[in-house]
Each structure stands twice: as structure tokens, then as C-alpha cells.
Amino acid sequence: MSNTISVEDVPLNRFHRLLTVRSGGGSFVDGYVLSIIGIAMMKVSPALGLSAFWEGLIAASALIGIFFGGFIGGALTDRLGRRVLYFVGPTLFVVNTGCKAVKCCLRCAL
């Protein structure tokens, strides 16, 4: 008889809660990217005179990026570790979003 512990028997700790929150970040970012492309396309298409072909290509580029990003992210996770990537990915997203907000505020103030 072996003394193996099932996943269901492991007590929930701080790491599990952080892992759950940070794992949801990827889905949030994917949804954000796909929704913002649709919103941006409504404004950009008439201004640039884009045809349906180019609108579709631009919208599909987000999906293509998510597809290849999964492969690259998986390789980086294997190389650097899950904990590092679950911290770096959302951190970069928040920092870049903050920089964009500051840039917009400074441009409006000038």
C-alpha cells in the first residue's frame, strides 16, 4: 500500500490562490485584446478606408498572435518556470497599460 496524496487532499494555501488569480489573467488579456480590436476597428476602418479584406486580416492578426503566443509562452514556461511567467506576464500588462494611461493624460494636458 502506498502513501500517495491525492490532489484533492492537499490543503489550499496562498500559492494556490495566487495561481488561480494569475491563471485567470491570461483569459482576461485574451478577451481584452479581442474586444479592443473590435472596438478599434469601428473607428479606424472609416478613417483609413479599409476594405473588408483588411479589416478581417487585422482582426485575425490578434487570433494569430494569441495562437503563436501560446507556443512561445509554453516554451518559456518550460525554460523559466511557471512561477516566473505567472508573475512577469501580468506585471508587464499592468505596467504597459499604466504607461499608456500616463501618455494619454500627458498628451491631453499639453
SVG drawing of the C-alpha trace seen along z (x, -y; Angstrom):
<svg xmlns="http://www.w3.org/2000/svg" viewBox="-18 -72 33 74">
<polyline fill="none" stroke="black" stroke-width="0.4" points="0.0,0.0 1.5,-3.4 1.2,-6.6 0.5,-8.9 -1.6,-12.0 -4.3,-12.9 -4.6,-16.4 -8.0,-16.7 -6.3,-16.0 -3.7,-18.8 -4.8,-21.8 -5.5,-25.0 -2.7,-27.6 -1.6,-31.0 0.2,-29.7 -3.0,-28.0 -4.9,-31.2 -2.3,-33.2 -2.0,-30.6 -5.8,-30.8 -5.8,-34.6 -2.8,-34.7 -4.0,-31.9 -7.2,-33.9 -5.1,-36.8 -4.3,-35.0 -8.0,-34.7 -8.6,-38.3 -5.8,-39.5 -7.1,-37.4 -10.6,-38.7 -9.3,-42.3 -7.3,-42.0 -10.1,-40.5 -12.7,-43.0 -10.5,-46.1 -9.7,-45.1 -13.4,-45.1 -13.9,-48.5 -10.9,-50.0 -11.9,-48.6 -15.2,-50.5 -13.3,-53.8 -10.2,-53.0 -11.9,-51.4 -13.7,-54.5 -10.8,-56.8 -8.3,-54.6 -10.8,-53.5 -10.1,-49.8 -11.8,-47.1 -13.4,-44.1 -10.3,-42.0 -8.0,-44.3 -10.5,-44.5 -10.6,-40.7 -6.8,-40.5 -6.3,-43.0 -8.8,-41.2 -7.4,-37.8 -3.9,-39.0 -5.0,-39.1 -6.0,-35.5 -2.8,-34.5 -0.8,-36.3 -2.7,-34.5 -2.1,-31.2 1.7,-31.6 1.9,-33.3 0.7,-30.1 3.5,-28.1 6.1,-30.7 4.7,-31.1 4.7,-27.3 8.4,-27.1 9.3,-30.0 7.3,-28.3 9.3,-25.1 12.6,-27.1 12.0,-29.7 9.3,-28.1 5.6,-28.7 6.0,-31.0 8.2,-33.4 5.9,-33.6 2.8,-33.9 4.4,-37.0 6.1,-38.5 3.2,-38.3 0.5,-40.2 3.1,-42.6 4.1,-43.6 0.5,-44.0 -0.3,-46.3 2.9,-48.3 2.3,-48.9 -1.3,-49.8 -0.2,-52.3 2.4,-53.8 -0.3,-54.1 -2.6,-55.9 0.1,-58.3 1.0,-59.0 -2.7,-59.8 -3.0,-62.0 0.1,-63.9 -0.9,-64.4 -4.3,-65.7 -2.7,-68.1 -0.4,-69.6"/>
</svg>
